[in-house]
Amino acid sequence: MQDYRARHFDWHCEDAVATVTLNRPDRKNPLTFDSYAELRDVFRQLSCADDVKVLVFTGSEGNFCSGGDVHDIIGPLTGKDMKGLLQFTRMTGELVKAMINCPQPIIAAVDGICVGAGAIIAMASDLRYATPEAKTAFLFTRVGLAGCDMGACAMLPRIIGQGRAAELLFTGRSMSAEEGERWGFYNTLCSAEDILAEAKTMATKLANGPTFAHGITKTMLRQEWNMSLEQAIESEAQAQAICMQTEDFKRAYRAFVNKEKPQFKGD
């Protein structure tokens, strides 16, 4: 997917690290019906994209994403029947499923406004970096909707805890960057000048690692939500046995013996 031509956002891929940039800064980078659908399709394609090892998701000019566009999405939804509404809500959920099911680690680089569907995209990422100016809100109740949007009631409590998630989902209030880091939503805080570089540095580090094994790690992090401890231990035993058959495992052993740094190739 190195040469993918995006229609509704910016796409750049270099050294196996892809960057998706929402680029409607005049509206704080909202999503439309078309951008939702294209993002869903892109993340589905990543499952078969050997030339992309890690993805960074960000927004342009000081904001991450303001959620669904009020004029392009919210307005039209008020005129849809139940069938049309369910088609839309299922489509947005498919984006989250595509994000968590693709094998590549996803790093969200969040600055400024990160609300609604934008907060969900950050939540569905594997690692989250933020600036001190990041304001994150699951503000669905503020537009008369439930907090259970795109998997929020399942995923957010696992990240920050049930009580904290409940407060954010009931009230729709903004979570400050400092709260987000303290609660474990954000992995680290960076300055606005450095955040994209920091995210790409981590992305490059992951892309240069044992990427097949990273895909297994991501799969197990998702699958073990619904397993007992005994099932998880057995599944991890099988997963590690698979990884022990890779060339990267052998490379790491040879490098250790020779007191060298392993050069992983993802096979």
Secondary structure, DSSP 8 states (H G I E B T S, - for coil): -TT---SSSEEEEETTEEEEEE--GGGTS-B-HHHHHHHHHHHHHHTT-TT--EEEEEESTT-SB--B-IIIIIHHHTT--HHHHHHHHHHHHHHHHHHHHSSS-EEEEE-SEEETHHHHHHHHSSEEEE-TT-EEE-GGGGGT--S--TTHHHHHHHHH-HHHHHHHHHH--EEEHHHHHHHTSSSEE--TTTHHHHHHHHHHHHHTS-HHHHHHHHHHHHHGGG--HHHHHHHHHHHHHHHTTSHHHHHHHHHHHTT--------
